[in-house]
């Protein structure tokens, strides 16, 4: 983790969120009509874009399968071709079937009952399900159960390493703790903050960033970001010569 005092990093995290909120308004993520759909989407979106997931969810919805009972009744083999558009569909069908069995066993198929759990206990249970990793588990805890765990993804690593608050190569749980220890423990805040990160990462802070369009320009250290040659020498956006 970058050496920034807890008080300074806390103030910067709040300032960053407030700036993004003013710029975008509330971001309204995660896309999903029900908490059950959020769970299904969190599994299907692994290693693919949300556009591909929407197609798979549309197929399930058209066939009246986007609910626990009808989906749980399908075998993984029957489910796989229905979610083909999400990619790695055989693997994801097995993962989704494993989650459905878990949901039936632990919560009688009712995603709403997950909200009664302690968030860390729910997370631990989800991580015991085959194919559910930390980002997927935290997405389900936050967006489906409405419990305060901060979701970390590739956008988080990219944006906050460029901002100079993290290195970007820390362990997932170290980055999650960095946010949770410095922000008010509030699910609505975590929800919208992550949504703001996703929006900024998709639209502006891309692998090749559009820094001129960034609402965080004056707050950003621009670590690791290069720009056009200045006076014949490539430089980073913090002004230091590349390679030094």
N, C-alpha and C positions, 0 to 999 in steps of 0.2 A: 504494500500500500504506500502511496506517496506520503511523504512527511508533511502533513498539514494538520494544524491543531484542531481538536474536536470542535471548539467554539467557532473557529474560522470556517471549517468545512460545513458545519451546521448552518451558519449564516449563508454560505454560498449555495447550499442545496435549496434552501428556502427561496433565495433570490432568483435562482434558475427557474424553479417551478413557477414563481409569481410572474416572471417575464414570459414564460411559455404560455401560461394561462391567459395573460393579457393579449398575447399575440394570436392565439388559436381559439380562445374560449374553451369551455369544457370539451374534451376530445371524444367522450362517449364510446369507449372501448371496454369490454370485449364484444365483438359482433356475435349475437346469438339471441334467439327469441325466448329461450327458457334456460334454466340452470342445467338441465340435462343436455341441451344442445351445446352449451358451453363446454361441458365435459367431453362430449364426442368431438367437438371441434379442436379442443386442446390436444387430443391424441392424433387426430388426422393431420394437423398442421405441422407435425414433426418433419423437418427437412423438406418443406415445400412452401409454396405461397398460399395466402388465404384465398386467392382466386380459385385455385384448384380445389381447396376444401369446400368452398361454396358450391361448386358443381356437385361434389359428392353428397353434401347435405341436401341439395335440391333433389337429387335422385331419391334419397331416403324419405324426404318430405312428401314427394309426389306419390310414393308407395305407402304412405301412412305408417312408416317404420321408425319415425324419429321420436320414439318414446321407449321407456324401459321394456315393457312387456313384449311388444312385437320384435324389438331388436334382440333382446335376450333369447328369444325363441329360435333365432337363426344360428346355424353353425358358422364357424369361421369360414368354412369353404363356401357357404351360401352367401355370406356377407361380402367376401372379397371382391367379386365382380361389380358389386353395387358401389364400391368406393374406389374404383379403379383410377378415377381422375386425381385422387390425392397422392398417387405414387406409392411405390413399395406396398401395394394394396394387400398382398398376402400377409406380410408382416404386420401391417396395421390392423388387419382383420383379427389376427390372433391377439394383438394387444387390446383391441376394443372388446373382444370377447372376454379376456381376462378381467378387464375393468368392470364389465357388466356382471360377471360372476361375483366379484368383490362387492359391488354395489348391492346386489341382491342379498348376499350373505351378511354384510355389515349393517345395511340401512334399509332392508326390505325393498330395494329398488327406488327409494325416495331420495333424490339429491338434496331436497330441502332439509332432511335430517342431518346432513353433514354440517350444517351451520350451527348445530348444538355442541359440536366438538370443540375442544381446545385446538387452536390452529396447528400447533406443533404435533399434537397427537394425530390429528387428521393427516398431516403431512407424512408422518412416519408410517401410517397405515397405507397411504397411497404409494409410497416408495417401495412397499413390499409387493406391489402388483407388477407382474412381468411387463417390461416395456415402458413403465412410467418412471422418468427421470426427474431431476430436481426442478427444472423449468416447467415441465408439464404438471408436476404435482403442485407447485406454487401457483400456477395459473388456475388450476381447479380450486385450490383453497381460496384464492383472492376473488376470482371472477364468478365462480359457481356458488361457493359457500359464503362469500362475502366476509371472509375473515382476514385480518391484517397480516399478510406476509408479502414482502416486496419481491416482485418478479424481476429476475435478471436475464437479459438476453444479449444477443450480439450487438444490438443498437446501444444498450447500456454501456457495454465495454468500450465501444468505439467512441461514443460521445463523451463519456466522462474521463477517458484517458486523454482525449484531445483537450478537454477543459482543464486537465492537470490535477484532477482529484483522485484518480486511481492510475495504476500502471496499465491495466487492461488484461494482464495475464494472471491475475489472482484467482484463487479457487472460487468457485461459484458462491459458496456460503460465506466467504470473507467479504465479497462485494455485497451480498444481501445484508449481512450484519452492518456494513458501513452505512447503508441507507437507514436500516431499522433503528440503529442506535442514535441517529441524528435527526430523525423526523418524528413528529407526533405519531403515535401508533394508532393510525386511523385508516380503516379499509378504504373509505371513499377517497382519501388523499393518495394512498398507494395506488389505487385503481387509476385515478386520473393522471398521476405523475407518470406512471408507466405508459399510459396512452399518449401523453405528450412526448415522451421519449421515442415511441414507435413512430409517431407522425414526423418528428424532426429527423429521425434517422432515415425514413423513407424519402422525404421530400428535399431535405437540405444536407444533412450531415451524412452523405453517402460515402462509399469508398473513395470516390473522387468528389470532395465536398464542394458545395456551392456557398462558400463562406460569405460572399457578398449579399446573400439573401438570408443570412442567419440572424434571428432575433437575439442571439447570445454573443454576438461579435465582440462586444466590449468586455464580456466576462470570460472570454475563452483564451487559454494559453496557447492554443493551436499546436499542441505537442504532436510531433510526427507528421504534420501536414506541410507539404511543399507547395510552393507557388512558382510562378514563372521566374526565369532568371532575372535577377536584379543587378544591373551594372556588370553583366557578363558572368555572374556567379549564381548558381542555384542556392536559394536560401529557404529556411523554414519560415512560417508565418510569424514566428516570434522575433524574427530579424537576425537570428544567428546563422552563420554560414554553414551550409550542409557539409557533413563530413568532419566537423570539428568536435 
